[in-house]
Each structure stands twice: as C-alpha cells, then as structure tokens.
C-alpha cells in the first residue's frame, strides 16, 4: 500500500504530529509526504527515509492571494505525484484552506481521501465564517475521517451524521527532550508554566486570577510562553508579583529546556478538542493541572498524571495548585505517573498500526463501491 501524507501548514502542533506519524509509518509501509516548502520544520522532514514532495504555499495574506492563483498548477503537480508514485490512499493530517479546492472527488480519481479532524466545532472566540466554509468543503470531499479524541468524534457525528466513517487515533508523544522524574521540595517557589498560543478559549484569565488569589499566601512563579494577543489581560498581569512572559513564537529547540525548568504545567482551557501540550508535558515528566473539559480528560489519568479541577473557574484552579503547594510530594508522584503513561499510552507504534489497518479498510471499502 502506497500512502501519501499531506500537511500544508507551516508550523505548530500539526507539523510535529505529521513528522512523528510519518516517521513511524515509514517503517511499516511505503510513504510519500507532501508539505509546504515554507514549513519551519522542513529539515526534520528531509531527515526521514521517505519520498518528500514540496509545494510553495504562503507565509502571509499577500503571498496567500498570489499563491492561490497558482492552484491549478499546484494541483497538476500533486496529480503527477499521485500517478508517478502509484498512490493508493491520501491522508491529510490537518485541514487547510486549499485542501477543499485540491482534493475534490474528480481530482482524486477514485483514490480514497482520509481527513484528520482536530476540531469539529470552533473554539470559543474563534468563529470565522470563511474559514469554516473552507473547512466544510474539505470535510465534504473526504471519504473517511480521523478524530484525535472520542469527544471530537461525537461532536463530528452530531454535525455531519453517524454515517461518516471515523477512526479515533490519539495524539502520541512529542519528545523535545528526554523525560526526567521531577521533584519539588517546597522550599523555593513553585514554578508554574502555561505553554502554547494565546487564545480566549485557553483560559489565561482563569490562570491569572488563580495566581492573584494564591500569591497572597504562597510564594510561586508563573511563566507564560506563547504567541498571541495578551492585551485583554494586562491589568491582571500587572498585579502578579512573579511572572515571566515570552509572548512570541517558541522555537522547537527551546521547548525541552522550558519544560525542564518548571514544576507543573497548567492547562486552564475553557473548552478543548484535545491539547498537544499535554502529551508534550507527559513525555517530559512534567505534571499537569487540567480543567474538567471533555477533550482534555481523555488525555490524562486523574491523580496519576494530572490533577483535575472541580469546575472551570479560577477558584477551582487555585485550589488544585494549592493542593500541590501543600503536598510537594505530588510533583514527584505525578511526574512518575506522566512518564509511565507516556511509555504505555503515547507510543506511535500502536497508533500507526491502527492507521494502517484503517487505511486498508477504507481502501477495500472504496474498491467495493
């Protein structure tokens, strides 16, 4: 079976997901990869033992407009790849604004197209009519689907109907640095990390409010690493005594050291399909605190890898952080649990085995129809 994996994004979690998936997949079957020439991790793709194909996409609105006029030529290039490499099935690891115009039923020549759904419903504060329209076009073109959590699968079925063929493939580990068992003695400040892009749904306000509550009684430090608009949170940030902010895109080479420098990672999301930060933290042995949000609780084991707040609010989050402050041994316990969970649940081997089986089933189903 010859598989073409497609990822046209340039950076972020989708790029790491694609790399890890293809890296393991290439050990078991024939894999070709189609990515953006502008991908930030293009060097890591080049290190893989696969057929690597690139196309020019864009890196801003102006280049997006110019590049979109070249779509007919890009489609011809992709069709040549499919024919020359005798591709049996195409798998997109994430939706892209161009996908819906490229991988149409006529273009695919009866070759099955599997689409990975990261979010079935837009996050709070992220609604975009045009983007949703383009994503829906991509979804309608696909023959089968991959969801990363049961929560996303259920949302997808509620919107598009239960006749859709959906396979759940959880996120695997992202190893930016070898995991290590952490400990915190309670003498120095507890070092708390928020990591990832800044969005309304990620609950930065809840985390800041919890810090304001706790800093009156305890010595603790907060670090925020991620790109995005923090202007709505300036008033809260200004009253936090110990805070470090790196409000920028964080390069891959920095991630391991950032995780290593902290005692706990807080995922204060108000809603979520899943979080790529959770497996990153687990693989590093970094304990996590999460809100009781459907997509997140599928990725953790309560009181083994993570503490789960009682509710999605700042008081509950403060109480969970306080639990660690009052019980420093929890850092060590949750760190050990996270590393054990990563070795048991986050291996890409079973994930890829399941993907191969699902691809064969999709291919056979397509042949019968």
Secondary structure, 3 states (H helix, E strand, C coil): CEEEEEECCCCCHHHHHHHHHHHHHCCCCEEEEEEECCCCCHHHHHCCCCEEEEECCCCCHHHHHHHHCCHHHHHHHHHHHHHHCCCCEEEECCCCCCHHHHCCHHHHCCCEEEEEECCCCCCCCCCCHHHHHHHHHHHHHCCEEEECCHHHHHHHHHHHCCCCCEEECCCCCCCCCCCCCCCCCCCCCEEEEEECCCCHHHCHHHHHHHHHHHCCCCCEEEEEECCCCCHHHHHHHHCCCCEEEECCCCCHHHHHHHHHCCCEEEECCCCCCCCHHHHHHHHHCCEEEECCCHHHHCCCCECCCEEECCCCCHHHHHHHHHHHHHCCHHHHHHHHHHHHHHHHHCCHHHHHHHHHHHHHHHHHHHHHC
